[in-house]
Structure formats: C-alpha cells, structure tokens
Amino acid sequence: MFRIRWPEWNAVAPAPRQRAVDEAAAALKSMEYTPNGRSGLVSLLGHKGDLMLIHFRDSFDALNEVELALAQLQLAPFLEQTTSYLSVVELGLYSASGQLYGSLREKDIAPGTPEWKEQVEAYLAQARKTMEGRLWPDIPARRYVCFYPMDKKRGEEKNWYDAPFADRQRMMADHGFIGRGYAGRVTQIISGSIGFDDWEWGVDLFADDPVVFKKLVYEMRFDEASALYGLFGPFYLGLQFRAEELGSLLEGRTPGFGPEPAA
C-alpha cells in the first residue's frame, strides 16, 4: 500500500511527469500477466493510502524481483509505502483432514508412525493436484477489492488453538457455509501468514458490488468461529484498475477498469 506524495508530484514539470507515468505504467503492465503470476492495481478509498498493488507469484524470489523493480522507477520517490502484507495462498482442509484422521484411526494407524506420515502425505499430494487452480489463483477481474488481515484469538478465556480439533472443524464448516452463500457475488482468496507477517491470515475479497463486502463480513461476525475467536485487522477497500489507467490516477481522476486483454 502506498500514499502518493501529491505536493511533490504535482510540482514536477509536465515532461518528466509524463516520462515517469509512461515508465511506471509499462512496468506494471508487464507485471499484470506473467508466466509466474499476476499483479493487480487498486485505487484505495480513505486515509490509509492511495494505491494498493497486489502481486501473486510462485515464489518469494519472484516477489522480491517485483519489489526491487518498482523501487527503481522514476515514480518511486513520490510513493510512500504505508504498509505491506506477505502471505501464501492456502486451503482450509478441516473437514477433509478430519475424515482422513478418522479413517486412519479406524485402521489402527497411530499418529506419527511412518505409515501414518505416508498416508497423510499421499492425501496431501492428491489434494494439491486436484486443488491446484485454487492454490495458484488469478486475480479476479472484478471492480472492487477488499483486503484485511485477521487472527484467531489466543486469550486467557478463549483460545482457538486450545479448542479441540472436532470443535474447530465444526466451526469452520459453519463459517464456510456462510461464505458459500455468496458464491457468484464474491470471490474470496485466503492466504496464510503465520511466520511471515504480523497477522495469521490475509483475506482478499473481489466483487462487482462493494456493498456485498459489508453484508458478508457482517453475517460472518455472528458465526461462532468469528464471534468468539476472530480478531480483525485494518480493512482496505478500493477500485481495481488496469495498468494503462495509472496516468488517470496520478492526474487525480478515477481510473477505469475495462475488460481483460485478449489472451
């Protein structure tokens, strides 16, 4: 997330301003569709920043390349980074893993044994194969974007990590049921950040109607997993736009969001 240094930027003469815009737009356009991931641009609403860049890549090395390349742009001195978030896309497997562990118990395969580890790894390998599209998602072509980080409570009275697995499995199933009710209206991408950032998960929501974000998050506040254990970080909301519209943003106009370019 970046805040544009508007006074300094507006003081730049037209010719060097245009060169900086052209260079940055070209660089970001080349990042929008790459063999190892996608990038998206968001014009942020509110005081937390003006520009949010979303980078999906297949490795931290590739993310570092993006970050360093952007830092070399002529536009970089006019962008003040307000925050960032690092995470990896992950899938919740509470229901499936519960069934797997139950099956292994029925077969008298003890946890931690070589046979148990072999069975679990075989299952995870199959899951990675069948869910590859969800593990390596595109950035949805939807106008509005909402991002927020969150934790599960670890307090003295309520601690998610002390709750029995069966209880967590049940609560996450109820939580997921609410989300599925918004299928077609919201695209959700969950990423895990334990050990990578200050929060435990990041949530990206994409929709064509921003009001649906409020409805979804509000409804989820009443399910047990959120009401008792959810801790929410700051919310960032904005309008997704194409790289070629960067000049509009830097001229103080709302950038457009046309159709995806042809493959």
Disulfide bonds with the S-S distance in Angstrom:
none
